[in-house]
């Protein structure tokens, strides 16, 4: 989901976005989770599928 994106709303996750940072709030895992959450918020899915 993180690398799919939504045209005009969510840019796809690119390899260059992941920098192996150890900075709190900016690790690769946190970047991926934010991208997935953003994708799911903008897609139209029934509420039970988002939980």
N, CA, C and O atoms as a Tinker XYZ file with bonds, in Angstrom:
   204  protein
     1  N      0.817000   -1.194000    0.000000    73     2
     2  CA     0.000000    0.000000    0.000000    64     1     3
     3  C      0.861000    1.258000    0.000000    63     2     4     5
     4  O      0.522000    2.251000   -0.643000    81     3
     5  N      1.971000    1.210000    0.721000    73     3     6
     6  CA     2.812000    2.403000    0.833000    64     5     7
     7  C      3.371000    2.829000   -0.516000    63     6     8     9
     8  O      3.568000    4.019000   -0.761000    81     7
     9  N      3.626000    1.869000   -1.385000    73     7    10
    10  CA     4.221000    2.229000   -2.675000    64     9    11
    11  C      3.194000    2.389000   -3.788000    63    10    12    13
    12  O      3.574000    2.635000   -4.933000    81    11
    13  N      1.902000    2.256000   -3.487000    73    11    14
    14  CA     0.868000    2.425000   -4.512000    64    13    15
    15  C      0.571000    3.893000   -4.776000    63    14    16    17
    16  O      0.570000    4.340000   -5.923000    81    15
    17  N      0.322000    4.631000   -3.718000    73    15    18
    18  CA    -0.039000    6.034000   -3.882000    64    17    19
    19  C     -1.434000    6.197000   -4.458000    63    18    20    21
    20  O     -2.063000    5.233000   -4.896000    81    19
    21  N     -1.899000    7.423000   -4.449000    73    19    22
    22  CA    -3.188000    7.783000   -5.040000    64    21    23
    23  C     -2.929000    9.047000   -5.845000    63    22    24    25
    24  O     -2.566000   10.076000   -5.274000    81    23
    25  N     -3.109000    8.989000   -7.161000    73    23    26
    26  CA    -2.806000   10.154000   -7.998000    64    25    27
    27  C     -3.466000   11.434000   -7.482000    63    26    28    29
    28  O     -4.671000   11.470000   -7.233000    81    27
    29  N     -2.667000   12.466000   -7.330000    73    27    30
    30  CA    -3.163000   13.759000   -6.892000    64    29    31
    31  C     -3.409000   13.881000   -5.398000    63    30    32    33
    32  O     -3.759000   14.962000   -4.925000    81    31
    33  N     -3.233000   12.792000   -4.634000    73    31    34
    34  CA    -3.509000   12.842000   -3.197000    64    33    35
    35  C     -2.356000   12.323000   -2.350000    63    34    36    37
    36  O     -1.914000   13.000000   -1.422000    81    35
    37  N     -1.868000   11.128000   -2.662000    73    35    38
    38  CA    -0.791000   10.514000   -1.884000    64    37    39
    39  C      0.282000   10.043000   -2.852000    63    38    40    41
    40  O      0.032000    9.196000   -3.710000    81    39
    41  N      1.473000   10.597000   -2.707000    73    39    42
    42  CA     2.560000   10.159000   -3.588000    64    41    43
    43  C      3.039000    8.777000   -3.150000    63    42    44    45
    44  O      3.047000    8.477000   -1.956000    81    43
    45  N      3.438000    7.935000   -4.101000    73    43    46
    46  CA     3.918000    6.608000   -3.733000    64    45    47
    47  C      5.231000    6.700000   -2.966000    63    46    48    49
    48  O      6.015000    7.627000   -3.170000    81    47
    49  N      5.461000    5.747000   -2.093000    73    47    50
    50  CA     6.713000    5.679000   -1.353000    64    49    51
    51  C      7.812000    5.238000   -2.306000    63    50    52    53
    52  O      7.674000    4.239000   -3.012000    81    51
    53  N      8.885000    5.981000   -2.318000    73    51    54
    54  CA    10.033000    5.671000   -3.172000    64    53    55
    55  C     11.175000    5.150000   -2.306000    63    54    56    57
    56  O     11.263000    5.482000   -1.124000    81    55
    57  N     12.034000    4.348000   -2.884000    73    55    58
    58  CA    13.189000    3.822000   -2.155000    64    57    59
    59  C     14.019000    4.960000   -1.568000    63    58    60    61
    60  O     14.557000    4.836000   -0.468000    81    59
    61  N     14.120000    6.053000   -2.294000    73    59    62
    62  CA    14.914000    7.198000   -1.836000    64    61    63
    63  C     14.305000    7.881000   -0.603000    63    62    64    65
    64  O     14.991000    8.647000    0.073000    81    63
    65  N     13.021000    7.614000   -0.303000    73    63    66
    66  CA    12.382000    8.181000    0.889000    64    65    67
    67  C     12.889000    7.524000    2.169000    63    66    68    69
    68  O     12.798000    8.101000    3.253000    81    67
    69  N     13.423000    6.313000    2.033000    73    67    70
    70  CA    13.895000    5.554000    3.190000    64    69    71
    71  C     15.394000    5.754000    3.338000    63    70    72    73
    72  O     16.170000    5.379000    2.459000    81    71
    73  N     15.792000    6.345000    4.448000    73    71    74
    74  CA    17.195000    6.724000    4.624000    64    73    75
    75  C     17.860000    6.018000    5.800000    63    74    76    77
    76  O     18.969000    6.389000    6.187000    81    75
    77  N     17.210000    5.010000    6.378000    73    75    78
    78  CA    17.741000    4.280000    7.537000    64    77    79
    79  C     18.068000    5.215000    8.697000    63    78    80    81
    80  O     19.043000    4.995000    9.415000    81    79
    81  N     17.271000    6.242000    8.881000    73    79    82
    82  CA    17.480000    7.205000    9.959000    64    81    83
    83  C     17.137000    6.569000   11.301000    63    82    84    85
    84  O     16.199000    5.778000   11.400000    81    83
    85  N     17.889000    6.913000   12.314000    73    83    86
    86  CA    17.609000    6.473000   13.683000    64    85    87
    87  C     16.885000    7.562000   14.477000    63    86    88    89
    88  O     16.586000    7.386000   15.658000    81    87
    89  N     16.608000    8.687000   13.816000    73    87    90
    90  CA    15.929000    9.812000   14.457000    64    89    91
    91  C     14.513000    9.410000   14.845000    63    90    92    93
    92  O     13.761000    8.874000   14.031000    81    91
    93  N     14.159000    9.676000   16.102000    73    91    94
    94  CA    12.837000    9.313000   16.588000    64    93    95
    95  C     11.752000    9.988000   15.753000    63    94    96    97
    96  O     11.804000   11.196000   15.518000    81    95
    97  N     10.781000    9.214000   15.312000    73    95    98
    98  CA     9.688000    9.734000   14.498000    64    97    99
    99  C      9.989000    9.742000   13.014000    63    98   100   101
   100  O      9.126000   10.086000   12.206000    81    99
   101  N     11.213000    9.363000   12.647000    73    99   102
   102  CA    11.591000    9.412000   11.235000    64   101   103
   103  C     12.343000    8.153000   10.791000    63   102   104   105
   104  O     13.140000    8.196000    9.854000    81   103
   105  N     12.083000    7.035000   11.471000    73   103   106
   106  CA    12.706000    5.784000   11.046000    64   105   107
   107  C     11.979000    5.260000    9.813000    63   106   108   109
   108  O     10.869000    5.696000    9.509000    81   107
   109  N     12.603000    4.333000    9.111000    73   107   110
   110  CA    11.974000    3.777000    7.909000    64   109   111
   111  C     10.604000    3.179000    8.226000    63   110   112   113
   112  O      9.652000    3.369000    7.469000    81   111
   113  N     10.505000    2.462000    9.339000    73   111   114
   114  CA     9.228000    1.854000    9.722000    64   113   115
   115  C      8.145000    2.890000    9.950000    63   114   116   117
   116  O      6.998000    2.697000    9.545000    81   115
   117  N      8.505000    3.987000   10.598000    73   115   118
   118  CA     7.531000    5.043000   10.868000    64   117   119
   119  C      7.099000    5.746000    9.585000    63   118   120   121
   120  O      5.938000    6.129000    9.444000    81   119
   121  N      8.021000    5.912000    8.663000    73   119   122
   122  CA     7.693000    6.511000    7.366000    64   121   123
   123  C      6.715000    5.610000    6.614000    63   122   124   125
   124  O      5.740000    6.090000    6.038000    81   123
   125  N      6.978000    4.311000    6.623000    73   123   126
   126  CA     6.100000    3.350000    5.935000    64   125   127
   127  C      4.710000    3.360000    6.562000    63   126   128   129
   128  O      3.711000    3.395000    5.844000    81   127
   129  N      4.633000    3.330000    7.891000    73   127   130
   130  CA     3.337000    3.339000    8.581000    64   129   131
   131  C      2.560000    4.612000    8.257000    63   130   132   133
   132  O      1.356000    4.545000    8.007000    81   131
   133  N      3.223000    5.770000    8.256000    73   131   134
   134  CA     2.538000    7.033000    7.909000    64   133   135
   135  C      1.986000    6.983000    6.490000    63   134   136   137
   136  O      0.873000    7.444000    6.240000    81   135
   137  N      2.758000    6.426000    5.560000    73   135   138
   138  CA     2.325000    6.338000    4.166000    64   137   139
   139  C      1.105000    5.425000    4.047000    63   138   140   141
   140  O      0.158000    5.744000    3.328000    81   139
   141  N      1.127000    4.296000    4.745000    73   139   142
   142  CA    -0.009000    3.362000    4.714000    64   141   143
   143  C     -1.249000    4.022000    5.309000    63   142   144   145
   144  O     -2.335000    3.919000    4.739000    81   143
   145  N     -1.101000    4.698000    6.447000    73   143   146
   146  CA    -2.247000    5.376000    7.072000    64   145   147
   147  C     -2.827000    6.433000    6.141000    63   146   148   149
   148  O     -4.046000    6.552000    6.015000    81   147
   149  N     -1.968000    7.192000    5.495000    73   147   150
   150  CA    -2.421000    8.221000    4.561000    64   149   151
   151  C     -3.181000    7.595000    3.397000    63   150   152   153
   152  O     -4.223000    8.103000    2.984000    81   151
   153  N     -2.659000    6.495000    2.871000    73   151   154
   154  CA    -3.304000    5.777000    1.777000    64   153   155
   155  C     -4.697000    5.314000    2.202000    63   154   156   157
   156  O     -5.670000    5.527000    1.479000    81   155
   157  N     -4.793000    4.680000    3.376000    73   155   158
   158  CA    -6.075000    4.141000    3.834000    64   157   159
   159  C     -7.093000    5.237000    4.124000    63   158   160   161
   160  O     -8.285000    5.039000    3.891000    81   159
   161  N     -6.655000    6.383000    4.623000    73   159   162
   162  CA    -7.579000    7.490000    4.899000    64   161   163
   163  C     -8.222000    8.006000    3.624000    63   162   164   165
   164  O     -9.368000    8.455000    3.639000    81   163
   165  N     -7.489000    7.942000    2.525000    73   163   166
   166  CA    -7.993000    8.528000    1.286000    64   165   167
   167  C     -8.696000    7.527000    0.372000    63   166   168   169
   168  O     -9.380000    7.927000   -0.571000    81   167
   169  N     -8.537000    6.245000    0.639000    73   167   170
   170  CA    -9.255000    5.235000   -0.136000    64   169   171
   171  C    -10.637000    5.054000    0.466000    63   170   172   173
   172  O    -10.840000    5.326000    1.649000    81   171
   173  N    -11.567000    4.608000   -0.319000    73   171   174
   174  CA   -12.919000    4.382000    0.169000    64   173   175
   175  C    -13.084000    2.911000    0.519000    63   174   176   177
   176  O    -13.324000    2.070000   -0.347000    81   175
   177  N    -12.951000    2.624000    1.801000    73   175   178
   178  CA   -13.133000    1.270000    2.316000    64   177   179
   179  C    -14.171000    1.323000    3.418000    63   178   180   181
   180  O    -14.297000    2.339000    4.102000    81   179
   181  N    -14.920000    0.235000    3.601000    73   179   182
   182  CA   -15.835000    0.194000    4.744000    64   181   183
   183  C    -15.043000    0.357000    6.047000    63   182   184   185
   184  O    -13.891000   -0.068000    6.130000    81   183
   185  N    -15.653000    0.964000    7.049000    73   183   186
   186  CA   -14.985000    1.250000    8.325000    64   185   187
   187  C    -14.351000   -0.002000    8.928000    63   186   188   189
   188  O    -13.227000    0.079000    9.422000    81   187
   189  N    -15.022000   -1.157000    8.910000    73   187   190
   190  CA   -14.469000   -2.351000    9.551000    64   189   191
   191  C    -13.158000   -2.788000    8.908000    63   190   192   193
   192  O    -12.349000   -3.435000    9.573000    81   191
   193  N    -12.921000   -2.463000    7.653000    73   191   194
   194  CA   -11.671000   -2.841000    7.000000    64   193   195
   195  C    -10.518000   -1.934000    7.405000    63   194   196   197
   196  O     -9.360000   -2.320000    7.250000    81   195
   197  N    -10.796000   -0.755000    7.911000    73   195   198
   198  CA    -9.734000    0.165000    8.312000    64   197   199
   199  C     -9.180000   -0.181000    9.687000    63   198   200   201
   200  O     -8.051000    0.190000   10.006000    81   199
   201  N     -9.949000   -0.879000   10.496000    73   199   202
   202  CA    -9.504000   -1.203000   11.867000    64   201   203
   203  C     -8.661000   -2.425000   11.915000    63   202   204
   204  O     -8.213000   -2.824000   12.990000    81   203
